[in-house]
């Protein structure tokens, strides 16, 4: 069976939660390198993190579900500064993003621009979405 890696994780908890959510939707999937990254965390970078692999015939459905899960989580996230639920992923305003754009344009190689989450209400910026603990 041909499989495709659809997401990578640094931590086994979100990896297993996502795995279970996809399996509950009938997607045939499993985790690769979970034990390596969990038992010896400093090998995580070398191993490429914990990989969520999906059966080839389920890839499109899995990608759509993951996007839906991410959007649901983003919409439920609350700004830690003002309490608004209007957080969006935006390009980070820094010189390295301009350099990334120039290098990509010149050499045709893909370099990822840095992104951050920003509250539309108060413009507070954060690296990760806040955890909603009630």
N, C-alpha and C positions, 0 to 999 in steps of 0.2 A: 504494500500500500504506500503510495506517495504521500508525503506529509509536507506541510509548509509551516514555518515559524511565523506566527502572526503578532507576537508581542514578547518582550523581554522584561524581566523583573530583577530587582536587586534583593528582594525579600520574599521568603516563602509564603508569608501570610496573604498578601494581595494576590500572589500567583495562584494559591489554592482556592481563594474565594472566586477569582475569575474563572478558573478551571471548572469549579462546581456550577457556577452560573451558566456557563456554556453547555456543560453536560446536562443540566436541567432543561435546556432548550433542545436537547436531542443532538447536539454536536459531538462527533467523535473526536476527542482531543486528549492530550497528555502532556506532562511536563518533562523537559530534558534538563539534565545537570542540576536538578533540585538538590540532591544529596551533596554534591561537590560544593555548591555555593553555600549551603546551610551549614555543613560541618566545617569547612575550611573557607571562611568568608573572603580571605585575601586572594583566593583563586577566582573569585567572582569576575573580576575584570578579564582575566585570561580566558575563562570559560565562556565569556560573553553573557553572563548572567543566567538566570533561570529562564528557559525558553518554553513558551506555550506553543505546542505544535498541533496542527489541525489536519485531519484527513483531507486530501486534495479536493474531494467532491463537496466538502463543507466549508471551504475557505471563504467564498463570497458571503455566505450566510453568517459565518463567524465574524468577519470584518464588519459587517453591518451591525451585528449585535454589540460588538465591542464599542463601536462609535455611539450607539444608543446608550450603552451603560455609561460611557464617559460623559455624554451630554446630560444624562439624568443626574450624575454626580456633580457636574459643574453647576447645574441649575440649583442644586440643593445646598451648595457651599455658601457659607455666610462670611462676609468680610469681618476679620477680627477687630478692625478699627471702628467701623460705623454700623455693622450689623446688616448691611444691604446684601441682597442675593443677586447682585449684578456684576459677576466676575467673568472676565474674558481673557483669553490667551492672546497676548500681543507681542510684537517684536520688542526686544529690549533696546532702549535708546542708548547705544554705546558705540564708540569708534570701531570696535572689532566687527560689528555687523556690517559696517560700510566696507571694511577690508574683505570680509567674507564675500560680499556681493561682487566686488571688483575681481577677486581671485576666481570666483565661479565664472564670471563673464569672460575673463582672459583665457583661462585654461580649460574651461568646459567641465571642470570637475565639481562635484557637488560637495559643498561644505554647509553644514547646518548653522543657520543663524540662531543666536540665543533668544529664547522666548521666556516671558514671565507672565504671571497672572496679575491683572490689574482690576481694581474695583472701579466700575463706571461712575459710582456715586462720589467717592472721596479721593479717587486716584491712588489709593494705597497699593503698593506693589509687593508681590511675594513670589518666591521661587516655586512653591508647591501650593496646591489647593489646601485650604485649612481642613482639618478633620472636624467633622460635625459631631461633637460629643454632647449628648443631652443629659 
